[in-house]
Amino acid sequence: MEDEQTLQPGGEAVAPARRASPGSECGDEAQRPNPEKKQRCRLDGQETKASKLITSSASDFSDPVYKEIAITNGCINRMSKEELRAKLSEFKLETRGVKDVLKKRLKNYYKKQKLMLKESNFADSYYDYICIIDFEATCEEGNPPEFIHEIIEFPVVLLNTHTLEIEQVDRADTFPQVLKRVIDWMKLKELGTKYKYSILTDGSWDMSKFLNIQCQLSRLKYPPFAKKWINIRKSYGNFYKVPRSQTKLTIMLEKLGMDYDGRPHSGLDDSKNIARIAVRMLQDGCELRVNEKMHAGQLMSVSSSLPIEGTPAPQMPHSRK
């Protein structure tokens, strides 16, 4: 989980505690060398006198804009839930969610306004699509290690990161048939050729366990395009600073102020709801990126400091000998 430090790149910059006024602006006394001299932060997304367009590298934190972000974050930390909702409404942002989510949303909105140049550069290298996969597999009470899971549902939902529109793929009967249909559909969408994309799952098991076992049962090699993915539970926990126990699908929806839409434990409905969470996280300023991979048959974590790389174009895997 990412640590939250003062002026940390890509994270929140937290100012020391100060007294806050209940209005849209809050005063901040600087070191108190002169009681009359005060710095002020604005939560309207506009430039203040100390701000300027950033032309230096993202690691140059001497720019006054980073101090503004720190001061503003301190103001937001002291806001009540009602004040947060009022300010989000003023900016025409989503007002649903628990207080910590509302604070994160407002901080990221303000930071995005201040670091517009950095954000625009990032957008050029980001995924065009995120492919959400949530297998339904056979299971046994307690899921003993020796139990062989078989995939019984292979739903795929595609999220356009530019328009935030969601669409789904049709399903087939047997696993090799549905895998081929999914791959053909992904090729039709030009994923990995014309468009940069990544796979996203709700946890580690979909790729590291269910797909791995099913490929062995179907005498297929593990598909290269499925070797790296975004585990949304990790991304959610790191972004909103919550423990693993609060990253289950229904809890994530609840904390974001949303209800489950559809039939629970339906792979397709689960995928659609996971996509809704991904949309909200992107709107809140989260940079969803690959954080897990399969290497030599083992599950491994991927560092968030690595450059964003697109997933290879999908190809039907060869049969095992």
Secondary structure as UniProt FT lines:
FT   TURN            6..7
FT   TURN            9..10
FT   STRAND          25..29
FT   TURN            35..36
FT   STRAND          38..42
FT   TURN            49..50
FT   TURN            58..59
FT   TURN            61..62
FT   HELIX           64..77
FT   HELIX           81..90
FT   TURN            91..92
FT   HELIX           99..114
FT   HELIX           116..125
FT   STRAND          129..133
FT   STRAND          136..137
FT   TURN            141..142
FT   TURN            145..146
FT   STRAND          151..153
FT   STRAND          156..160
FT   TURN            161..163
FT   STRAND          166..168
FT   HELIX           175..188
FT   TURN            189..190
FT   TURN            192..194
FT   STRAND          197..201
FT   HELIX           206..211
FT   HELIX           212..217
FT   TURN            218..219
FT   HELIX           224..226
FT   STRAND          228..231
FT   HELIX           232..240
FT   HELIX           244..246
FT   HELIX           249..255
FT   TURN            256..257
FT   TURN            264..265
FT   HELIX           267..283
FT   TURN            284..285
FT   STRAND          292..295
FT   TURN            296..297
FT   STRAND          298..301
FT   TURN            304..305
//
